[in-house]
């Protein structure tokens, strides 16, 4: 597949959107993406939404991790309690 680039000054709106989504994560194209964001209000708004979504996903992952840690800790405490009761019963039979 042959890829060619249109100069930013003659890029149409659909071409700007296509370029934005195609190269959004390409660090080598970051300067061009930033120029497109400055030039196209709709793309700038979409970019803000994507950033917000990413932040929300990061926060959700952090909360899931925290919740899992709490559950794991409580589970270990319950298991230690059960093990202690079992050990006490075994010692009581001796």
N, C-alpha and C positions, 0 to 999 in steps of 0.2 A: 504494500500500500504506500503510495507516494503522498507525502505531507508537504504542503507549501503554506506559507504564511502571507497574509494580506497585511499591508502596512496599516497600522492603527488608525491613521487619519482617513482612510477610505473604507474602513470596516463598517459594514451595515449593522443595524441592531441585531438581527438574527445571527450574524457572524460573530458579533461580540458575545452574545449569550452562548453560542456554541464553543467559542474559544474559552470563555470563563469556565464552563462546566468541564470541558475536556482537560484543561491545564490547571485547574484550581489547586491541586496538590503538588504540582510540579514547581519545586523551588527555583528552578532556572527561569521560569516564566513569571515569577512573582512581581517584577517591576511592570510588566505588561498588564498583568491582572489588576494591579493597583491603579494603573492609568485608565483601564476600562471602568473600574469602580468609580473613579473620579468623574468620568465622562458620562456614564449611564446611571441615572438615578434608580431605575428599577433593579439593576444589578447590584447597586450599593445596598438597597433595601434587602435583597435576597441574601447578600453577604452577611448582613447583620443578623438575619434570621438563622442562617447556618451557624454563625458564631454562638448565638443564644442556645440553639439546639445542642451544640457540642458541649457548652457549659452545663446545660441541664443533664446531659448524659453522664458527664463526669461526676456531677453531684449525686445522681442516682446510683452510680457505681460505688461511690464513697459510702453512701448510706447503706447499700446492700452489704458492703464489706463490714461495716460497723455492726449491722444487725446480725450477720453471720458470726462475727466474733462473739457477740453477746450470747447467742444461742449455743455456740460451741462451749463457751465458758460455763454456762448454766448446765449443759449436758455433762461436762466433766465433773462438776460439783455433785450433781445427782448420782453419777456413776460412782464417784468416790464414796459418797454416803452409803450407797447400796453395798459396795465392796466392804466398807467398814462394818455394816450390819451383818453381812455374811460372815466376815471374819470373827465378829463377836459371838455369833451363834456357834461357829465351829469351836471357838475357845471354850464356850459354855458347855459343850458336849464332852470336853476332855476331862 
